[in-house]
């Protein structure tokens, strides 16, 4: 599908006809609100600076009736939107075949698939098994083991990833997770999760807008943001308990912004029990790029008190907006957050240590914010894309 590649390139200055390599990416991108769409969109932008890239995306990414939230982001207006063919439907194998016909016609050197969860196994397994011969199958492992227990999750994941020619990971412990699945022999590229570029995601708020939002939230000494889907493994309840341990002379408030996964009633009960109604703001909804930019703009740090993790796009998003991160030492978070440089780390499940980290942030936020600025270029999407392309034959 040569025209698909050339059309994509015509939007990116500096490309010329015949640029190699050619790469197909099968992934959710904006305007989808699922499947690591912001990561995929930023990755495609960076890849298109170096290669001809055709993107095949989804009309329906999850099985019917499973995902009840809005699957599309029809609110955000990012300054840059990557062109993609919206072909795929989780429940329609005809669309899977159409996607691979498009791949075959384009004759790319590689097809890149991001992998997140066993629920996507049926289309991904079929697509990987039937990828045209001579085309390298690259799977980016956002997760290997799932955060919540999934029946037969390991076996399902193995049944998909064993068809890859190259696995890309973002955290050191994922090598061991792959080995436990019997995939130690599959070629592995150990990479990193790049920070986003805030201005690529949304028009940035003015200082007046930031000041007004912070004032609306009570203009506290420290404003923390727990961002993204609220699920038990993310430990938002631990952040609430840590707030209750802080000296009341330090006014610390927390915004929890993202869709709740069956935990809202429990969290609201905990907030009432601890008398924190005035200090915790719950926003149970999909958060647009513009509201995201405003929230990160007015907060002092993102807080990630995770009980488990592989790596975290939220940390990368915080760094994109110039904000340090308070996180637990689980999964790949210690690799993403440099303790005392661009964030603070504490043991998982330890609310006392978490409260101490919040107090330390109040004293060191200027230094930590400076550390975020120093480190952003070291792990850019441009470097990520270059590393990925260098791994192709």
N, C-alpha and C positions, 0 to 999 in steps of 0.2 A: 504494500500500500504506500508507494512512494509519495503520493500526494498528501497523505496524512502527515508524514514526516515533514515535508516541505512547508505545509501550512503552519505547523507548529513553529518552525524555525523563522518564518516570516515575521513573527511578532517579537523576536529577540534580536536587538542590534548586535552586529559583529559576527553573525553566522554567515557562512558561504555555502553555496551548493556543493554537495559531495563531501561535506564534513563527516568524519567517522569518529567513533563507531556509531552504528545505529542501535538504539535500545528501545524496547517496548516496556512500558510500565503498566501493570494491571493492578489498579489501586483506587480506593476512594479518594476523591479530591473535592475541594469546594465546588458546588454548594452543599455537598453532603456533610452531615454533622456526626458521622460515625467513621469507624475504621481508621483512626489516626489521620483524618483528612488534612489537618493543618501541616502535619509532618510531611505527608506525601506531596502536598502542594509545594512546600518549600524545597523539598528534595528535587522535584521535577524542575522547578525554576533554576536550581543550581546545575542540574544535569544538562539543561538546554543551553547553558553557556559553553558547554564542551562537546556536545554530541547531538545527533539527530534523535529526538525522543518522540515516540507516539504513545499517548496515554489512553488506556481503555478503562473506563470507570463503570460504576454501578447505578442502576435505577433502584435496585432493592438489594441491600448488602446483607441483611439478616433474614432468617426464615419468617414466613408470615406468622403473626400472632405472638411472636416471641418478644419483639422490641416494641414497646408501647409508646416511647417518646417520639418526638418529631425526628425523622431521618434526614431532613433537609434543613439547612440554615438559610431561610429566606429573609433574614433580618440584616445580617452583616453585609457590609459593602466594602470588602477589601480592595485596596488600590490596585492589586494585581490578581487576576484570575487566570489560571492555566487552562488552555484549551484541552478538551478531552472528549472522546467518543463515549457517550453514556449508553453502553450496550447491555451490561450484564444484569441478570436477575437471579438471585439465589435459587429461586424455585423453578427456573425455566432452562433446562439443558440446551434448548435450541439457541439461547443467547450465549452459552458457553462455546458452542461450536462456531457461532458467528464471530466471537472474539478471537478464536484461534485461526479462523480463516483470515482475519485482518492481520494477525501476527505473521502468518505464513507469507502473505502477499508483500509485507514490508521487508522480509528477509533481515531481521535484526540479528545482531551478534548475541544478544542476551535478552531474556524477559525477566523483569524484576517483580517479585510478589511480596508485599508486606504480610506478615502472619501475626495474628493477635490471639485467636481463641478457637478451640475445637468446634464451636458451633458453625464455623465457616468451612469445615472439612469437606463436605460433599462437592461444592464447586472447585475448591482449591485442589483437592486430590485429583479430580478429573482434568483440570487445566494443566497441572504439572505432568500428569501421566501422558497427556496427548500433545504437549508442546512440540512443535516441529523439530525433527532431528537436526542436529548441528547448531541448535540454538541453546545457549547456556541458560540453565534455570537457577536464578538467584533468589533466595528467600531471605528477607530481612525479618529477623526474629524479635519483634517488639516484646513478646512473651514466649517463653518455652513452657514452663510450668504455669498453670493458672493460679490466680490469687485465691479464689475460692475453690473448694473441692468440686471437681466435675467427674461424675461416674465414667470410668474408662477414659478419662481425659488424656492420660499419658499414652495409651495405646492409640487413641485417635490422632493425637499430634504426631506420633511416630509414623503412622500410616500416610501422613501428608508429607512431612519433612524428609522422609527417606527418598523421595523422588527428586530432591534438590541436587544440583551439581555444586552449589556453593551456598553455605549458610553465613549470614552476617549477624553478629551479635553486638549488643551495646553495653554489656556488663560482664565482668570476668566470671561470675558464678554461672553464667549461662553455658559455659563450656562443660561444667560438671553436670548441669541439667541435661544437656544433649547426650553426654556419655551415659547417664542413667537410662536414657531412652534407646541406647544401643546405636547411637549415631556418631560415635567418636571418630569413625573413619571418614565421615563426610568432610570435604575441605571446608575450612572455617576462616572467615575474615573477622577478626576481633576489632571492632571500630568503637564509636562513641555516639551518644545522642547529642546532636548539635543544638545550640540555642537558636531560637527563632530571631528574626529581625522584626521588631515591633511595627515599624512603619510599613512592612509588607502585609501585615494582617489587618490594619485599620488606620484611619486617620487618627493621629494622636490628640488627646484632649489638651486644651489650653490650661495654663496654670490657674486661671480663674475658675474653670470647671472643676479642676482637681481640688482647689481650696473649698469650693462650695459643697462638693460631695463629702469631703472630710468633715466640714462643719456640720453637715446633715447627720453624720455618724457620731457626733458628739465631740469632735476635735480632740481625740484622746492623746495621751503621751505616746502610745504605741498602738498602731493599727495593724492587725495581722489578717491575712487572707488565706482561707482554706478553699482551694479552687478545684473545680472539676466534679465529676460524678461522685456522689457521696455513697460509698460502699463500706461495709464493716472493716475490711482490711486497711482502709485509709486512716482509721483511728481518730476521726474528728471528735469522738467522745473524750479521747485522751486530752486533746487540746482544750476542751471545755473544762475538764477536771483540773488541768494545769492552771487555767485562769483563776480558778477558785483558791489556789494556793498562793497567789501573788499578794504582795503587800498592797493594800488598797490605796496607799499613797501614790502608787504608780498606776495611772489609769490606762489599762490595756483593754482593747476591744477586738472582737473577732467577727469577720464577715465570712460566712459559709455560702459559697455561690456555686450552684450546680444541681443537676437532677439528683433526687434522693432515690436510693434503691432499698426500699422497705425498712428504712431506719429513722424516718422523720419523727414518728410518735415517741420512740425511745429517747431520741436526742432532745426533743422538746420537754419531756418529763424530767430528764437530767438537768436541763437548764433551769427549770422551775425549782427543782429540789435544791440546787446550789444558789438560788437567788441571783441568777445572772441574766435575767430577761433584758435588762437595759444595756448589757455589754456584748450580747451576741445577736447578730443580724443574719437570719436565715433567708436565702433566696433560692427556693426550690424550683428551678426552671433552667432551660437552656439559656446560656449567657452569650449574647452576641459578641462579636469581635470588638465592637465599639464600647460596650459596657465592660468587657474584659480589660480593655486599655485604660478605662477610667478607674476601675478597681485597683489594678496594679499601679497606676499612677498615684493613687492616694494612699496606698498601704505602705508600711515600712518594711515588710517582709512577707514572703509566703511561708506557710507552716505546713509541713508534711510529716505528721506523726505516725507514719505507716507501720502497720504490724508486719507486713511483708511487701516486697517490691522486686521487680526485675530492674527497671530503670524508670525514669519519670519524665514525661513530657511537660509536667507542671513546673518542675525545676528549670527546664530549658526555657519555658515561657516566662518565668520570673526573671531569669537572667536577661532575656530579650528586652524586658522593660526596665532593666537596671536595678532589680530588687534582689537582695540577699535571701537566703533560704534557711529556715530551721527545719532539720530533718532527722530521722532516726537512722541508726547504722544497720540498715537491712538491704539485702540485694545489692543493686548497683548504685544506691544513693551515695555511699562513701566515695565512689569514683566520680560522681557528678558534682558533689558539693565538697569543696575543699575547706575543711574545718579551720576556722579562724582566718580564712582568706576571703571567701565569698559567701560564707554561711557558717552555720553551727550545727554540729552533730551530737546526738545523745542516744543512749541505749533505748531500744524499743520497749514500749509498755511502761516506762518509768516516768510517771507524771511529775515527780519531784525534779528530776533532771531536766524535763521539758520546761518546767517553770523557771528553773535556774537559767536555761538557755534564753528564755524570753527576757529575763532580767539583764542578761549579758548583752543581748541585742540592743536593748535600750541604751546601754553605755557605749557600745562599739559600732553602732549602725553606720556612722560616717566612714569608718575604716572598711567595713564589710562592703558597703556600696562602692567604694573606690576599687575594691578587689574584684567586684563583678565587672566593672568597666575594663580592668586590666586583662581579664581572662576571656572576654567574648570572642576575640579574633582567633584564639588558639583552637577552638572547636567549632568553626563555622560550617554552614552547609556547603560552602564552596570546597572546603577541605574534605568534607565527607564525600561529596560527589566525585572529586578527583581520586580519592582512595578507592571508591567503588569501581570507577572505570579502569583504574590501573590493575584491578584484579581480574579483568576480563581477558580471555585469550587473544 
